Amino acid sequence: MGTRREPTARQMRLAVELRRLRDAAGLSAREAAGLLGVNSVQISQIESGITGVSEQRLRRLAAHYACTDEALVDALAAMATDRTRGWWEEYRGLLPTSFLDLSELEHHAAYRWDVDFLHVPGLLQTEDYSRALFSRRVPELPEDELELRVRHRMQRRVILEKPHPVTYEALVHEAALRIRVGGKVTSRAQLARVLELSEAEHVAVRVIPFDLDDFADITAAMVYAGCAVPRLDTVVRDGPHGTHFIDSEAQLGVYRTLFRRVEAMSLDPDRSQDFIHRLAKEL
């Protein structure tokens, strides 16, 4: 297989998981290469995402690593053989790589969770709301890039609108719903959009109200992309220095616990709809 200049986050995840399996087996790259009949450089390239790996070689490696988790091996094999060039590829070289990696991650997710405290989650945003958010970015974006980002965000909604949509749950703080983004008209239309989407069977929106007790220490805004194999889940968090993709089992466990804790404190979907209706009338 040819080398890659810039592996995607999904390709890097496959590479990382193969290295973790080798480490768990207590084998060096040289030893793994000997078992496969290749040189250690090839193993290093596979484990750095620079080159791909065939399904046959992947399954041989898993067998040599004594991995008995068939579901995990099947999922890794699917990642290794996937040749999807999705709609997000049209933005390559035009938008930051993290935008494309998130779209690819969502495309392959079995379910999606969002927790947001300051803004309506991206998958629920209207075009005007999204444009208003991006227009406030510092430093200011050139007009053409701003419009590219808005268009990309709108296209991400395909995972909720396709024939077999992703199951989606959003936990949104009252502050995010009350903060006016783009003015009264845009904010009112945004609340209407959230209500519209929350009517779908595969979408659940829960509001985190201001009047909760003992909530100040739970502020883990996140995007959580779940897979059929929990070990391959991914958390995405935006920070001051860029977007971070989190995939260690220990950290994934922490974020799953945090999500369930916030979910338990949030209003149920029916009460949340009533809550958002009242907010819309106040605007």
Secondary structure, DSSP 8 states (H G I E B T S, - for coil): --B-SS--HHHHHHHHHHHHHHHHHT--HHHHHHHHTS-HHHHHHHHTTSB---HHHHHHHHHHTT---HHHHHHHHHHHH-----GGGGGBTTB-HHHHHHHHHHHH-SEEEEEESSS--GGG--HHHHHHHHHT-SS---HHHHHHHHHHHHHTTHHHHSSS--EEEEEEEHHHHHS-SS-HHHHHHHHHHHHHHHTSTTEEEEEE-TT-SS-TT----EEEEE-SSGGG-EEEEEETTEEEEE--HHHHHHHHHHHHHHHHHS--HHHHHHHHHHHHHH-
